Amino acid sequence: MKRCIASALVVLTVAASLSLAAEAPPAPKKPEPAKAMSGDAALMIAECKLAAEQKTRLFEVSNASLKAITEWNQANTPKLVALETAMTAASAARNEADYKRALAEFQTLVEQRKELVQNGQKAVLAILTPEQQLAWRAFQLHRQVLLIFEAANLTPLQSAKCRAMCREAAPELAAISGEGKESLRARDLILQGILDRAKKEILTPEQQAALAKEPPKAPPAAPLPPPTPKG
């Protein structure tokens, strides 16, 4: 039970498009170059070739989302701790009604935070043009493929071929909306289709054997850390 809160918050953070920090960095007066960004923010700028006004908007949206999530954490983390304690006590007392009540409140809070995270993700994607959104989805998909194929040690040419497959699949991926089970399954099927095709068309028998020796990896949803300008 002690892992309940930690597990819920970690999963949501990884799934978020904006990573969390203690405080939001101050918005710069001018867009910073990509080298001054951190993590996926810099990658998005490079991969999607953001214009100056898009970079400025990325700072604004990232900081606003980060502020909302940080404030939510400060207000609600004590409630989550209290609910965890209540669930532990109810479980020890075999009080099913109290346990279910505390669990329902706990899940409601987790869903609230998940919605904040998803709203931040949507706001970031709204900055991009349709073409840029496809480029970003293809990049994220390619990164998942590389993670799963890490043990195969792909050559640059093989990686480029996988990336081409991801670009082909990006429109289909973009057509899937929502975060329900059916949507998640549809996304998983697209990823699995690329993996199966790559194994058949790109990987050598030796690379496939190397993958077979490694435990399967579940690719995490790619996070999008907020920009962290220097200075």
MIDO-11703 format. One record per atom (N, C-alpha, C, CB): x, y, z. Coordinates in pm, whole numbers, padded with zeros to 5 digits, always signed. Each point is the difference from the previous one (the first is absolute). Glycine has a CB too. Example, Ala and Ser with C-alpha at 12.3 -4.5 7.8 and 13.67 -1.06 7.14 Angstrom:
<nodes>
+01319-00569+00780;-00089+00119+00000;+00090+00120+00000;-00189-00117+00125;+00154+00222-00197;+00082+00119+00006;-00077+00109+00073;+00118-00063-00215;
</nodes>
This chain:
<nodes>
+00082-00120+00000;-00082+00120+00000;+00086+00126+00000;-00179-00126+00120;+00298+00121-00052;+00086+00118+00005;+00047+00040-00138;+00071-00064+00227;-00070-00031-00321;+00045+00033-00135;-00110+00059-00085;+00166-00181+00018;-00287+00189+00036;-00116+00041-00079;+00015+00142-00051;-00143-00154+00132;+00172+00248-00038;+00014+00140-00040;+00118+00018-00092;-00103+00072+00215;+00217-00128-00175;+00121+00016-00081;-00020-00055-00139;+00138-00014+00204;-00201-00102-00214;-00023-00062-00131;-00091+00086-00085;+00032-00225+00102;-00140+00274-00042;-00095+00081-00077;+00064+00127-00051;-00186-00092+00137;+00262+00160-00051;+00061+00126-00041;+00110-00020-00102;-00057+00094+00222;+00137-00200-00205;+00108-00025-00096;-00055-00032-00136;+00145-00082+00185;-00247-00004-00192;-00059-00038-00128;-00056+00122-00071;-00053-00226+00089;-00016+00311-00014;-00058+00119-00061;+00109+00095-00049;-00200-00024+00147;+00308+00035-00070;+00108+00090-00040;+00066-00048-00128;+00039+00060+00239;-00015-00191-00248;+00062-00054-00120;-00092+00016-00118;+00129-00163+00136;-00257+00144-00117;-00095+00011-00108;-00025+00142-00041;-00103-00206+00080;+00138+00301+00005;-00025+00139-00030;+00082+00049-00115;-00057+00035+00235;+00007+00066-00299;+00080+00064-00103;+00085+00111+00058;-00173-00057-00167;+00151+00091+00293;+00080+00102+00066;+00055-00060+00129;-00137+00189-00101;+00268-00190+00119;+00056-00055+00122;-00016+00100+00113;+00164-00137-00132;-00157+00086+00257;-00022+00084+00115;+00131+00049+00058;-00211-00124+00047;+00207+00240+00017;+00113+00053+00073;-00054+00073+00120;+00142+00020-00210;-00056+00019+00302;-00047+00065+00121;-00065+00134-00032;+00179-00116+00131;-00120+00191-00221;-00053+00130-00037;+00012+00017-00151;+00061+00097+00226;-00153-00020-00281;+00007+00028-00143;+00112+00098-00029;-00246-00043-00023;+00325+00017-00082;+00106+00096-00034;-00061+00127-00056;+00159-00188-00046;-00096+00303+00065;-00057+00125-00050;-00002+00002-00152;+00081+00117+00205;-00189-00063-00259;-00011+00009-00145;+00101+00103-00052;-00245-00064+00009;+00318+00030-00114;+00101+00094-00052;-00065+00113-00079;+00166-00187-00009;-00092+00296-00003;-00050+00111-00078;+00006-00031-00149;+00073+00158+00180;+00025-00238-00218;+00016-00038-00139;+00014-00151-00009;+00107+00221-00054;-00152-00283-00057;+00017-00144-00015;+00147-00038+00008;-00206-00010-00141;+00233-00094+00217;+00137-00048+00013;+00030-00102-00110;-00008+00039+00249;+00133-00050-00289;+00036-00101-00099;-00020-00139+00057;+00164+00157-00104;-00171-00257+00016;-00028-00136+00042;+00102-00051+00102;-00104-00042-00222;+00229+00086+00211;+00102-00051+00090;-00024+00046+00143;+00160-00001-00188;-00243+00105+00208;-00030+00047+00134;-00122-00067+00059;+00103+00216-00060;-00167-00303-00017;-00117-00072+00048;+00043-00131+00065;-00142+00104-00180;+00050-00166+00250;+00030-00130+00058;-00091-00105-00060;+00077+00108+00212;-00024-00230-00220;-00081-00114-00035;-00077+00012-00129;-00016-00039+00236;-00112-00005-00229;-00082-00009-00119;-00041+00136-00056;-00081-00216+00085;+00085+00320-00003;-00033+00132-00053;+00098+00038-00110;-00097+00067+00222;+00225-00089-00196;+00101+00029-00101;-00017-00091-00121;+00157+00075+00180;-00191-00201-00155;-00020-00094-00110;-00119+00042-00085;+00098-00183+00139;-00205+00229-00074;-00117+00043-00076;+00035+00118-00089;-00151-00081+00183;+00227+00174-00129;+00038+00118-00078;+00082-00042-00122;-00002+00142+00209;+00093-00236-00188;+00086-00044-00110;-00075-00087-00100;+00194+00011+00155;-00268-00109-00104;-00068-00094-00087;-00112+00066-00080;+00055-00180+00161;-00128+00269-00097;-00116+00063-00065;+00033+00135-00061;-00146-00119+00161;+00270+00163-00143;+00045+00128-00057;-00096+00114+00038;+00106-00126-00192;-00120+00146+00323;-00092+00101+00050;+00047+00140-00039;-00060-00150+00190;-00034+00233-00224;+00028+00140-00029;+00020+00073+00133;-00135-00008-00216;+00187+00131+00208;+00030+00077+00120;-00124+00018+00087;+00182+00118-00124;-00295-00087+00062;-00121+00020+00079;-00049-00129+00064;-00061+00188-00152;+00087-00302+00087;-00037-00127+00059;+00087-00032+00121;-00076-00080-00225;+00203+00117+00218;+00088-00022+00116;-00048+00082+00119;+00194-00045-00154;-00233+00170+00127;-00051+00085+00107;-00125-00061+00061;+00095+00202-00113;-00183-00251+00028;-00123-00061+00048;+00029-00128+00078;-00124+00098-00196;+00225-00171+00154;+00037-00123+00071;+00041+00032+00143;+00073-00104-00217;+00004+00210+00236;+00037+00043+00134;-00126+00033+00081;+00219+00089-00087;-00308-00013+00028;-00120+00044+00073;-00086-00119+00041;+00005+00215-00127;-00031-00304+00033;-00086-00114+00027;+00065-00096+00100;-00098+00021-00230;+00226-00046+00213;+00071-00090+00089;-00001+00051+00143;+00145-00070-00189;-00115+00199+00205;+00004+00057+00133;-00138+00004+00065;+00197+00135-00070;-00300-00106-00009;-00135+00003+00054;-00044-00138+00047;-00055+00192-00151;+00085-00292+00071;-00036-00137+00037;+00078-00047+00122;-00055-00049-00239;+00183+00080+00240;+00084-00037+00113;-00050+00065+00129;+00196-00024-00155;-00235+00150+00147;-00051+00073+00116;-00128-00067+00052;+00102+00215-00087;-00192-00251-00004;-00126-00061+00040;+00023-00134+00069;-00115+00116-00190;+00205-00197+00135;+00026-00132+00057;+00072+00013+00134;+00010-00098-00231;+00086+00191+00240;+00072+00020+00126;-00096+00045+00110;+00208+00058-00129;-00297+00034+00097;-00097+00047+00099;-00094-00113+00041;+00014+00232-00097;-00051-00317+00000;-00086-00113+00033;+00073-00094+00096;-00115+00018-00224;+00240-00045+00197;+00078-00088+00089;+00006+00054+00141;+00135-00073-00196;-00109+00202+00207;+00011+00061+00132;-00131-00008+00078;+00175+00153-00091;-00287-00139+00020;-00130+00000+00066;-00052-00141+00029;-00048+00214-00114;+00085-00310+00032;-00066-00130+00009;+00087-00117+00044;-00143+00085-00174;+00274-00070+00172;+00085-00111+00046;-00030-00038+00145;+00177+00076-00159;-00199+00021+00251;-00038-00040+00137;-00130-00081+00003;+00115+00205+00085;-00208-00170-00174;-00126-00076-00004;+00025-00143-00045;-00125+00211-00050;+00214-00228-00049;+00033-00134-00046;+00064-00083+00111;+00028+00090-00232;+00060-00026+00309;+00065-00069+00111;-00104-00043+00103;+00211+00133-00037;-00304-00041+00069;-00104-00032+00098;-00090-00113-00050;+00006+00238+00080;-00038-00235-00207;-00085-00106-00055;+00073-00134-00001;-00118+00170-00140;+00248-00168+00114;+00076-00123+00005;-00002-00058+00142;+00147+00082-00188;-00131+00007+00287;-00005-00044+00139;-00137-00058+00033;+00170+00175+00062;-00274-00110-00112;-00136-00048+00024;-00024-00136-00063;-00077+00237+00011;+00130-00256-00131;-00016-00130-00067;+00075-00110+00075;-00026+00117-00220;+00143-00083+00271;+00077-00098+00076;-00075-00041+00126;+00213+00097-00091;-00268+00005+00161;-00075-00029+00123;-00125-00080-00029;+00089+00210+00099;-00160-00174-00205;-00123-00072-00034;+00029-00143-00040;-00103+00215-00072;+00213-00233+00002;+00038-00136-00040;+00033-00085+00122;+00087+00088-00219;-00013-00028+00314;+00037-00075+00121;-00123-00035+00082;+00222+00117+00003;-00321-00025-00004;-00123-00022+00076;-00103-00081-00078;+00044+00214+00119;-00009-00251-00241;-00092-00073-00087;-00132+00077-00020;+00104-00215+00079;-00090+00348-00087;-00116+00086-00021;-00009+00033-00149;+00018+00099+00235;-00092-00179-00307;-00006+00014-00145;-00062+00133-00043;-00016-00247-00016;-00086+00291+00089;-00069+00124-00038;+00094+00120+00011;-00217-00097+00078;+00292+00107+00033;+00093+00111+00016;+00113-00007-00102;-00055+00008+00244;+00100-00131-00272;+00107-00017-00098;-00044+00049-00138;+00087-00196+00130;-00206+00154-00171;-00050+00040-00132;-00020+00151-00008;-00111-00223-00023;+00064+00282+00134;-00022+00144+00000;+00132+00075-00016;-00202-00032+00147;+00303-00008-00072;+00130+00066-00010;+00063-00024-00136;+00031-00025+00247;-00046-00096-00298;+00056-00031-00131;-00064+00084-00109;+00048-00233+00077;-00179+00251-00069;-00070+00081-00100;+00049+00144+00002;-00200-00149+00022;+00220+00204+00098;+00051+00137+00010;+00142+00009-00054;-00148+00039+00200;+00228-00140-00169;+00138-00005-00048;+00003-00001-00152;+00070-00124+00207;-00151+00039-00267;-00003-00011-00146;-00051+00129-00065;-00036-00247+00023;-00058+00313+00042;-00051+00126-00052;+00111+00105-00007;-00228-00054+00094;+00308+00061+00012;+00110+00096+00002;+00103-00034-00108;-00037+00036+00245;+00068-00164-00259;+00097-00040-00102;-00051+00036-00140;+00078-00187+00149;-00207+00169-00172;-00057+00035-00130;+00005+00151-00023;-00149-00200+00013;+00130+00278+00094;+00010+00145-00014;+00140+00040-00047;-00172+00029+00180;+00273-00089-00119;+00136+00034-00038;+00031-00048-00141;+00068-00012+00241;-00119-00104-00275;+00021-00053-00134;-00061+00094-00104;-00001-00235+00091;-00114+00292-00059;-00065+00094-00093;+00084+00125-00017;-00224-00088+00067;+00285+00137+00042;+00088+00117-00011;+00117-00030-00092;-00065+00072+00231;+00123-00191-00216;+00113-00040-00083;-00041-00007-00147;+00097-00128+00194;-00212+00066-00219;-00046-00014-00138;-00035+00134-00062;-00086-00227+00056;+00032+00318+00024;-00029+00134-00051;+00129+00071-00041;-00204+00012+00146;+00309-00033-00067;+00129+00059-00037;+00051-00057-00130;+00051+00035+00241;-00067-00166-00259;+00044-00066-00123;-00077+00056-00120;+00057-00208+00130;-00189+00222-00115;-00081+00051-00109;+00039+00144-00035;-00188-00150+00071;+00218+00228+00032;+00037+00140-00024;+00132+00009-00077;-00121+00067+00209;+00214-00157-00176;+00128-00001-00072;-00021-00040-00145;+00121-00056+00212;-00198-00050-00235;-00024-00045-00137;-00074+00105-00083;-00005-00235+00083;-00079+00316-00015;-00075+00103-00072;+00091+00109-00056;-00195-00046+00148;+00316+00055-00096;+00095+00098-00052;+00047-00040-00139;+00074+00053+00234;-00074-00181-00261;+00055-00053-00124;-00101+00004-00114;+00149-00146+00134;-00098+00159-00254;-00084-00015-00118;-00031-00149-00019;+00101+00210-00109;-00200-00244+00026;-00028-00143-00024;+00123-00076-00047;-00234+00062-00056;+00313-00001-00030;+00120-00067-00049;+00102-00020+00112;-00039+00102-00226;+00052-00002+00313;+00093-00012+00111;-00048-00105+00101;+00065+00240-00031;-00194-00249+00049;-00053-00102+00091;+00032-00140-00050;-00183+00156+00066;+00170-00175-00196;+00035-00131-00057;+00148-00028+00018;-00185+00022-00167;+00269+00079+00148;+00144-00018+00016;+00033-00036+00145;+00042+00164-00186;-00111-00101+00280;+00027-00029+00141;-00048-00140+00039;-00019+00246+00050;-00097-00285-00098;-00050-00135+00029;+00094-00105-00059;-00237+00087+00004;+00285-00062-00124;+00093-00094-00062;+00129-00010+00081;-00098+00052-00225;+00145+00061+00273;+00122+00001+00082;-00020-00079+00129;+00061+00223-00097;-00174-00200+00164;-00028-00072+00125;-00011-00151-00026;-00119+00204+00090;+00054-00238-00198;-00017-00141-00033;+00135-00064-00030;-00229+00047-00090;+00313+00024+00018;+00133-00051-00032;+00082-00020+00127;-00009+00115-00222;-00005-00026+00315;+00073-00012+00126;-00045-00123+00078;+00026+00250+00007;-00154-00280-00011;-00049-00121+00065;+00059-00125-00066;-00213+00120+00061;+00217-00119-00193;+00056-00114-00073;+00147-00020+00037;-00162+00041-00189;+00238+00067+00193;+00141-00011+00035;+00020-00054+00141;+00048+00190-00155;-00136-00151+00246;+00010-00050+00137;-00022-00151+00005;-00080+00221+00085;-00022-00266-00156;-00030-00143+00000;+00108-00079-00071;-00243+00054+00004;+00303+00005-00107;+00104-00068-00078;+00141+00030+00052;-00151+00011-00198;+00162+00039+00318;+00130+00041+00052;+00103-00113-00005;-00117+00163+00148;+00073-00284-00111;+00094-00113+00003;+00048-00039-00139;-00114-00081+00205;+00039+00121-00310;+00039-00035-00136;+00111+00089-00053;-00230-00080-00039;+00252+00194+00105;+00108+00091-00042;-00011+00033-00149;+00150-00096+00180;-00258+00161-00217;-00026+00032-00140;+00109+00087-00060;-00242-00018+00046;+00269-00003-00172;+00092+00086-00073;-00073+00130-00037;+00128-00202-00091;-00055+00307+00057;-00067+00124-00042;-00098-00023-00116;+00201+00126+00075;-00164-00211-00169;-00089-00028-00113;-00126-00070+00047;+00198-00014-00153;-00183-00083+00242;-00117-00071+00051;-00091+00094+00078;+00134-00212+00011;-00073+00299+00068;-00079+00097+00076;-00076+00093-00093;+00167-00011+00186;-00104+00051-00296;-00066+00088-00097;-00118-00070-00065;+00219+00117-00042;-00203-00246+00015;-00111-00075-00060;-00116-00013+00099;+00163-00127-00142;-00132+00106+00269;-00105-00005+00102;-00071+00135+00011;+00131-00175+00125;-00052+00279-00137;-00059+00134+00009;-00094+00026-00116;+00203+00080+00120;-00169-00129-00236;-00089+00014-00115;-00132-00072+00024;+00200+00018-00152;-00193-00135+00213;-00123-00074+00034;-00085+00080+00097;+00120-00218-00037;-00054+00283+00132;-00073+00080+00099;-00067+00120-00065;+00162-00073+00176;-00094+00134-00274;-00062+00112-00072;-00123-00046-00076;+00224+00111-00020;-00218-00231-00036;-00115-00055-00073;-00118-00023+00094;+00157-00107-00164;-00127+00066+00288;-00106-00033+00095;-00054+00122+00074;+00105-00222+00026;-00035+00335-00033;-00039+00119+00076;-00143+00047-00027;+00238+00064-00001;-00283-00058-00126;-00138+00044-00023;-00103-00092+00066;+00076+00099-00216;-00052-00227+00211;-00091-00095+00063;-00001+00020+00152;+00040-00165-00187;+00076+00191+00241;+00011+00024+00144;-00072+00128+00039;+00220-00122+00003;-00206+00225-00085;-00064+00129+00029;-00151-00009-00005;+00199+00114-00093;-00252-00209+00019;-00144-00014-00014;-00065-00060+00125;+00033-00025-00245;+00048-00029+00334;-00052-00061+00122;-00012+00106+00108;+00102-00224-00061;-00220+00242+00115;-00022+00100+00103;-00039-00068+00131;-00069+00169-00174;+00080-00095+00282;-00042-00053+00129;+00109-00081+00068;-00231-00004-00084;+00206-00027+00212;+00096-00075+00081;-00064-00125+00059;+00119+00213+00053;-00232-00256-00109;-00067-00120+00049;+00074-00127-00040;-00216+00121-00010;+00165-00233+00055;+00064-00128-00027;+00008-00029-00149;-00081-00082+00220;-00024+00113-00292;-00001-00027-00144;+00104+00084-00073;-00243-00058+00015;+00256+00184+00026;+00098+00087-00063;+00142-00047+00030;-00160+00192+00017;+00182-00229+00108;+00133-00048+00038;+00034-00129-00075;-00027+00105+00227;-00071-00191-00241;+00022-00125-00072;+00031+00027-00148;-00154-00120+00160;+00082+00216-00218;+00023+00034-00140;+00142+00053-00020;-00245+00051-00028;+00293+00030+00120;+00137+00051-00009;+00101-00113+00014;-00076+00219+00093;+00048-00310+00000;+00090-00113+00020;+00008-00087-00125;-00055+00002+00244;-00058-00018-00313;-00002-00082-00121;+00084+00064-00111;-00228-00085+00064;+00225+00218-00073;+00081+00068-00100;+00148-00021+00030;-00180+00172-00033;+00217-00156+00159;+00139-00022+00039;+00042-00143-00026;-00023+00178+00174;-00063-00272-00138;+00035-00141-00020;+00014-00033-00148;-00120-00057+00212;+00038+00119-00295;+00011-00022-00143;+00134+00045-00054;-00246+00028-00018;+00295+00085+00066;+00132+00049-00043;+00109-00095+00048;-00084+00237+00006;+00073-00282+00119;+00100-00091+00054;+00006-00130-00079;-00035+00101+00226;-00081-00157-00257;-00004-00125-00076;+00058+00017-00139;-00202-00069+00130;+00166+00179-00193;+00050+00026-00135;+00151+00022+00001;-00222+00100-00062;+00270-00026+00162;+00144+00026+00008;+00078-00128+00026;-00049+00230+00084;-00003-00316+00000;+00068-00126+00026;+00012-00083-00128;-00086+00003+00236;-00019+00002-00316;-00003-00080-00121;+00085+00061-00111;-00227-00076+00064;+00224+00208-00079;+00061+00065-00115;+00136+00064+00028;-00229+00040-00079;+00260-00012+00204;+00118+00080+00031;+00102-00075+00085;-00142+00202-00015;+00097-00265+00122;+00093-00063+00093;+00061-00127-00057;-00131+00096+00187;+00257-00119-00155;+00067-00123-00039;-00039-00111+00097;+00194+00130-00099;-00171-00256+00064;-00029-00110+00093;+00076+00016+00132;-00040-00149-00196;+00162+00198+00189;+00078+00019+00122;-00063+00106+00091;+00207-00066-00126;-00259+00173+00064;-00065+00104+00079;-00130-00051+00062;+00103+00173-00149;-00176-00252+00075;-00123-00057+00054;+00032-00093+00117;-00109+00018-00226;+00217-00091+00214;+00041-00089+00109;+00038+00081+00123;+00079-00170-00166;-00014+00285+00145;+00038+00086+00112;-00123+00055+00070;+00212+00060-00118;-00314-00027+00041;-00124+00049+00059;-00068-00109+00082;-00026+00160-00190;+00031-00283+00140;-00066-00111+00068;+00061-00027+00137;-00053-00098-00222;+00179+00134+00239;+00067-00024+00128;-00036+00106+00103;+00187-00109-00123;-00237+00224+00077;-00034+00108+00090;-00146-00008+00042;+00176+00144-00107;-00208-00111+00231;-00142+00005+00041;-00071+00110-00076;+00057-00087+00230;-00183+00067-00267;-00072+00102-00077;-00011+00130+00077;-00128-00179-00114;+00141+00290+00043;-00008+00132+00061;-00131+00066-00040;+00251+00022-00001;-00319+00033+00099;-00121+00075-00028;+00039+00145-00021;-00144-00160+00137;+00128+00212-00258;+00045+00137-00025;-00084+00101+00075;+00079-00071-00223;-00017+00163+00297;-00077+00102+00070;-00049+00106-00096;+00133-00042+00206;-00242+00107-00169;-00045+00114-00080;+00106+00108+00009;-00245-00056+00038;+00280+00114-00151;+00108+00097-00002;-00042+00127+00072;+00084-00096-00214;-00008+00137+00317;-00034+00124+00070;+00052+00121-00075;+00003-00122+00217;-00057+00236-00187;+00048+00125-00059;+00035+00095+00114;-00142-00032-00210;+00269+00033+00254;+00038+00092+00109;-00018+00143-00042;+00162-00167+00086;-00191+00255+00009;-00013+00142-00035;+00134+00059-00035;-00198+00019+00150;+00200+00087-00228;+00126+00066-00031;+00066+00050+00128;-00088+00066-00227;+00218-00071+00233;+00073+00054+00114;+00107+00093-00052;-00046-00206+00139;+00011+00329-00170;+00097+00094-00057;+00110+00032+00099;-00179+00096-00142;+00296-00074+00089;+00113+00037+00084;+00005+00151+00012;+00127-00208-00069;-00086+00252+00185;+00015+00143+00019;-00128+00065+00047;+00172-00001-00174;
</nodes>
